[in-house]
């Protein structure tokens, strides 16, 4: 009899906890949508091109800085992503995503890791970065209205940048290390513009 009462009591607690958690999560998602606007509307390629043209100076600064930080000829991919700083975030305060992977399949760092965590220390040591490097890169990324940047050592284009989309990644800026040759236009499309940086960038 006592075990039945205990079971019912624990069941009620579990249900109450689930309801409260669902309400908090729903409020968080709604707040995120209201602040970000447009709910589930995804950014278009034309909007991305306009954003690049408007913030080309900031993109140039970001690309030059990130390129100077990226490992060369090591077969590594570096993925750096900001948490959503435009919304109150109850779960991921003071966190970024910083992951380094290599051909050996070793993974260093992780998603949404604390700036003061051992995981962050390990990946900073691998990249020879500091916490000041992370702060500077975060600021430069925010100025472009984007929140994720990658270097892809094994591909034709060394850098990809993704716009703020709350986790959705429909399109990205692909930055080549030199002007896009005519032979690749059929595959990747025309460059955004014919400025110094623009002729190296396509939206894909």
MARSE-136828 format. One line per 5 residues: number of its first residue (from 1); their letters; for each residue x, y, z of N, C-alpha, C. Coordinates in pm, whole numbers, plus 50000, padded with zeros to 5 digits. Layout:
<sites>
NUM	A	X/Y/Z/X/Y/Z/X/Y/Z  ...
</sites>
This chain:
<sites>
1	XXXXX	50083/49879/50000/50000/50000/50000/50087/50125/50000  50190/50123/50089/50280/50238/50096/50355/50258/49965  50392/50147/49902/50465/50157/49776/50378/50218/49667  50247/50187/49668/50155/50244/49570/50142/50394/49590  50131/50435/49714/50121/50579/49745/50247/50651/49702
6	XXXXX	50362/50589/49732/50490/50649/49693/50500/50662/49541  50456/50558/49470/50460/50560/49324/50374/50673/49269  50253/50687/49323/50162/50794/49278/50223/50930/49307  50284/50943/49425/50344/51070/49464/50459/51107/49370  50544/51008/49340/50656/51033/49248/50607/51063/49107
11	XXXXX	50500/50995/49067/50443/51019/48934/50391/51162/48923  50323/51210/49025/50270/51347/49025/50383/51449/49019  50490/51421/49092/50605/51512/49090/50666/51517/48950  50679/51400/48888/50737/51394/48754/50651/51469/48653  50520/51450/48662/50429/51520/48570/50436/51670/48592
16	XXXXX	50436/51712/48718/50444/51855/48749/50573/51915/48695  50683/51844/48715/50812/51892/48664/50810/51904/48512  50753/51804/48445/50746/51806/48298/50663/51923/48249  50551/51950/48316/50464/52062/48276/50536/52195/48295  50600/52211/48411/50672/52336/48439/50785/52357/48339
21	XXXXX	50861/52251/48312/50972/52261/48218/50922/52297/48078  50811/52234/48036/50753/52262/47905/50708/52407/47895  50648/52458/48002/50602/52598/48003/50720/52694/47991  50827/52665/48068/50945/52752/48063/51008/52748/47924  51020/52628/47868/51078/52613/47735/50993/52683/47630
26	XXXXX	50860/52669/47642/50770/52736/47547/50782/52887/47556  50793/52939/47679/50810/53083/47698/50941/53130/47636  51046/53051/47655/51177/53085/47599/51172/53091/47447  51109/52992/47385/51100/52987/47239/51017/53104/47187  50904/53134/47254/50819/53246/47213/50893/53378/47225
31	XXXXX	50966/53395/47335/51043/53518/47355/51149/53532/47246  51213/53421/47214/51313/53420/47107/51251/53465/46975  51134/53413/46943/51067/53447/46817/51027/53594/46814  50976/53643/46926/50931/53782/46930/51047/53879/46915  51160/53844/46975/51276/53932/46967/51342/53924/46830
36	XXXXX	51356/53803/46779/51420/53785/46649/51332/53830/46535  51199/53815/46552/51106/53855/46447/51097/53753/46336  50994/53769/46251/50976/53687/46131/50953/53539/46161  50947/53500/46287/50919/53363/46330/51002/53264/46248  50942/53187/46159/51018/53082/46092/51068/53123/45954
41	XXXXX	51063/53252/45923/51107/53296/45792/51259/53287/45784  51308/53226/45678/51451/53212/45659/51503/53323/45569  51624/53365/45596/51685/53472/45518/51708/53424/45375  51687/53513/45280/51703/53478/45138/51844/53510/45091  51880/53457/44976/52011/53486/44919/52026/53634/44887
46	XXXXX	51919/53696/44838/51926/53839/44806/51949/53922/44931  51884/53884/45042/51906/53956/45168/52049/53936/45217  52103/53818/45196/52241/53793/45235/52338/53877/45151  52309/53888/45023/52395/53971/44936/52389/54117/44980  52269/54165/45011/52253/54303/45057/52328/54324/45188
51	XXXXX	52321/54226/45277/52391/54236/45405/52542/54242/45384  52592/54163/45291/52736/54165/45262/52778/54301/45208  52703/54354/45113/52737/54483/45053/52734/54593/45158  52634/54587/45248/52622/54689/45353/52736/54680/45454  52780/54558/45482/52882/54537/45585/53011/54479/45527
56	XXXXX	53044/54517/45405/53162/54457/45341/53290/54486/45418  53302/54604/45473/53422/54638/45550/53435/54544/45670  53322/54518/45737/53324/54428/45853/53355/54284/45812  53300/54242/45697/53331/54108/45647/53480/54095/45615  53536/54197/45552/53678/54194/45517/53764/54183/45643
61	XXXXX	53726/54258/45746/53800/54254/45873/53789/54116/45937  53669/54059/45937/53647/53926/45995/53726/53819/45920  53718/53820/45788/53785/53718/45707/53936/53725/45726  53991/53845/45724/54136/53860/45741/54180/53812/45879  54101/53845/45981/54136/53805/46117/54126/53653/46134
66	XXXXX	54015/53596/46090/53995/53452/46106/54098/53373/46025  54129/53422/45906/54229/53354/45823/54365/53355/45891  54397/53464/45960/54526/53472/46029/54533/53376/46148  54415/53338/46200/54410/53248/46316/54403/53101/46278  54362/53074/46154/54332/52936/46114/54459/52856/46089
71	XXXXX	54458/52729/46130/54575/52643/46105/54593/52619/45956  54716/52624/45912/54746/52605/45770/54812/52469/45747  54767/52400/45644/54827/52273/45602/54830/52168/45713  54729/52171/45800/54721/52071/45906/54601/51979/45888  54526/51999/45779/54411/51914/45756/54303/51928/45861
76	XXXXX	54289/52047/45918/54193/52068/46025/54077/52158/45982  53963/52133/46043/53847/52219/46027/53821/52289/46160  53803/52420/46156/53773/52497/46276/53632/52553/46264  53550/52528/46364/53410/52573/46366/53391/52661/46489  53354/52788/46466/53332/52883/46576/53192/52940/46563
81	XXXXX	53113/52930/46670/52975/52977/46665/52938/53047/46795  52868/53158/46781/52819/53232/46897/52689/53172/46945  52663/53184/47075/52530/53153/47125/52439/53268/47085  52309/53250/47101/52213/53353/47064/52217/53464/47167  52283/53575/47133/52297/53685/47228/52183/53784/47220
86	XXXXX	52088/53765/47127/51978/53859/47113/51859/53818/47199  51870/53710/47272/51758/53662/47350/51808/53618/47487  51725/53633/47590/51760/53581/47720/51776/53431/47708  51889/53380/47751/51916/53238/47736/51941/53180/47874  51848/53098/47922/51858/53046/48057/51958/52932/48068
91	XXXXX	51996/52873/47956/52074/52751/47960/52217/52767/47909  52247/52868/47829/52377/52875/47762/52446/53009/47783  52448/53057/47906/52511/53185/47931/52662/53171/47924  52727/53272/47867/52873/53276/47863/52932/53154/47794  52872/53114/47682/52920/52997/47609/52936/53027/47461
96	XXXXX	53027/52955/47398/53041/52956/47253/53065/52813/47208  53052/52791/47078/53091/52663/47021/53226/52681/46952  53321/52599/46987/53453/52603/46924/53502/52459/46911  53507/52411/46788/53542/52272/46762/53653/52266/46657  53752/52183/46682/53858/52156/46585/53855/52008/46553
101	XXXXX	53844/51974/46426/53850/51834/46383/53959/51819/46279  54011/51698/46267/54117/51672/46171/54092/51546/46094  54179/51517/45999/54166/51396/45918/54175/51270/46005  54241/51282/46119/54253/51167/46209/54126/51142/46287  54025/51228/46265/53894/51216/46331/53898/51259/46477
106	XXXXX	54011/51310/46524/54016/51363/46659/53934/51491/46667  53857/51505/46774/53774/51623/46794/53817/51690/46923  53845/51820/46915/53885/51897/47032/53785/52010/47049  53747/52037/47174/53648/52141/47201/53509/52082/47205  53408/52164/47171/53271/52115/47174/53172/52226/47150
111	XXXXX	53044/52190/47155/52935/52285/47134/52892/52346/47266  52867/52477/47264/52817/52549/47381/52902/52521/47506  53030/52548/47496/53119/52524/47609/53151/52655/47679  53165/52647/47810/53196/52764/47891/53335/52817/47855  53347/52948/47858/53476/53010/47825/53584/52972/47926
116	XXXXX	53542/52934/48047/53640/52901/48152/53653/52750/48173  53600/52669/48081/53599/52524/48099/53729/52459/48053  53759/52338/48101/53876/52263/48052/53869/52236/47902  53747/52213/47851/53732/52191/47706/53779/52312/47627  53742/52431/47676/53785/52554/47608/53936/52569/47617
121	XXXXX	53992/52540/47733/54138/52550/47749/54210/52459/47651  54157/52339/47631/54220/52242/47540/54220/52291/47396  54106/52343/47352/54097/52386/47213/54176/52515/47191  54180/52602/47290/54261/52724/47277/54409/52689/47266  54451/52590/47344/54590/52547/47338/54623/52488/47202
126	XXXXX	54531/52407/47147/54552/52346/47016/54566/52452/46907  54483/52555/46915/54482/52660/46812/54583/52771/46839  54641/52769/46960/54730/52878/47004/54653/53010/47010  54529/53001/47055/54444/53118/47078/54444/53151/47227  54386/53267/47260/54361/53306/47398/54213/53341/47413
131	XXXXX	54171/53366/47534/54032/53409/47555/54009/53546/47492  54115/53626/47483/54103/53755/47414/54079/53734/47265  54138/53628/47209/54114/53594/47069/53967/53562/47047  53909/53483/47137/53767/53448/47128/53680/53573/47136  53714/53664/47228/53636/53787/47243/53643/53873/47117
136	XXXXX	53763/53885/47060/53780/53967/46939/53707/53905/46821  53717/53773/46806/53649/53704/46696/53498/53715/46711  53449/53704/46833/53305/53717/46858/53254/53853/46815  53327/53957/46851/53286/54093/46817/53286/54115/46666  53388/54068/46599/53396/54085/46454/53285/54008/46383
141	XXXXX	53251/53890/46435/53144/53810/46376/53009/53878/46393  52984/53933/46512/52858/54003/46537/52839/54122/46443  52948/54190/46412/52939/54309/46327/52894/54277/46185  52908/54152/46144/52863/54112/46009/52720/54059/46009  52654/54061/46127/52518/54005/46142/52518/53854/46120
146	XXXXX	52629/53791/46155/52641/53646/46141/52679/53586/46275  52666/53453/46287/52699/53392/46415/52779/53262/46405  52820/53224/46284/52899/53101/46269/53000/53119/46157  53123/53078/46185/53228/53085/46083/53309/52956/46090  53345/52904/45973/53422/52780/45964/53539/52798/45867
151	XXXXX	53646/52728/45895/53749/52712/45794/53753/52565/45755  53752/52539/45626/53745/52401/45576/53871/52373/45496  53969/52316/45560/54101/52301/45499/54101/52210/45376  54005/52115/45374/54011/52015/45267/53931/52053/45144  53875/52173/45137/53789/52211/45026/53850/52323/44943
156	XXXXX	53782/52357/44833/53830/52462/44744/53814/52601/44805  53718/52615/44895/53696/52744/44959/53734/52733/45106  53821/52820/45155/53874/52804/45289/53781/52847/45402  53684/52935/45374/53601/52990/45483/53454/52990/45444  53368/52954/45541/53223/52969/45525/53170/53048/45644
161	XXXXX	53076/53139/45617/53015/53221/45721/52864/53208/45709  52798/53188/45823/52653/53169/45824/52584/53286/45895  52470/53331/45843/52396/53441/45905/52324/53397/46032  52280/53496/46112/52200/53467/46230/52067/53406/46188  52045/53280/46222/51919/53215/46185/51867/53124/46294
166	XXXXX	51914/53144/46418/51862/53067/46529/51877/52917/46514  51987/52873/46454/52010/52730/46439/51981/52677/46300  51907/52754/46218/51879/52712/46082/51990/52764/45990  52041/52679/45902/52153/52716/45817/52119/52691/45671  52027/52770/45614/51986/52744/45476/52090/52784/45373
171	XXXXX	52159/52894/45399/52259/52946/45304/52382/52991/45381  52491/53007/45309/52613/53058/45372/52692/53140/45272  52782/53222/45326/52880/53293/45244/52999/53199/45228  53039/53173/45106/53156/53090/45079/53267/53182/45029  53376/53187/45102/53486/53278/45069/53604/53198/45016
176	XXXXX	53635/53219/44891/53751/53154/44828/53877/53232/44862  53992/53170/44842/54118/53238/44873/54164/53330/44762  54094/53328/44649/54123/53420/44539/53996/53439/44456  54002/53528/44359/53884/53555/44275/53831/53425/44214  53699/53411/44212/53637/53288/44162/53658/53278/44011
181	XXXXX	53724/53174/43963/53746/53160/43818/53617/53124/43745  53612/53156/43618/53493/53128/43537/53457/52980/43539  53557/52894/43554/53532/52749/43552/53447/52702/43670  53442/52782/43778/53366/52742/43896/53232/52813/43908  53208/52912/43822/53083/52989/43831/52961/52900/43807
186	XXXXX	52972/52805/43715/52859/52716/43688/52826/52630/43809  52926/52603/43892/52906/52518/44010/52861/52598/44132  52919/52716/44152/52893/52793/44273/52813/52921/44250  52802/52965/44127/52734/53090/44099/52830/53206/44087  52776/53321/44049/52860/53440/44031/52899/53499/44166
191	XXXXX	53013/53567/44171/53052/53633/44295/52954/53744/44332  52950/53780/44458/52857/53882/44506/52881/54015/44437  53006/54052/44420/53041/54179/44356/53181/54165/44298  53234/54272/44247/53369/54267/44190/53464/54359/44264  53435/54378/44393/53529/54448/44480/53639/54350/44521
196	XXXXX	53736/54399/44596/53849/54314/44635/53805/54186/44704  53712/54197/44799/53662/54078/44867/53543/54017/44794  53454/54101/44744/53332/54053/44681/53354/53954/44569  53462/53969/44493/53487/53878/44381/53535/53741/44427  53557/53727/44559/53596/53597/44616/53480/53529/44688
201	XXXX	53363/53593/44690/53252/53546/44774/53130/53510/44692  53069/53396/44724/52939/53359/44668/52847/53322/44783  52717/53334/44758/52616/53286/44853/52564/53154/44801  52573/53052/44884/52533/52918/44839/52427/52861/44932
</sites>
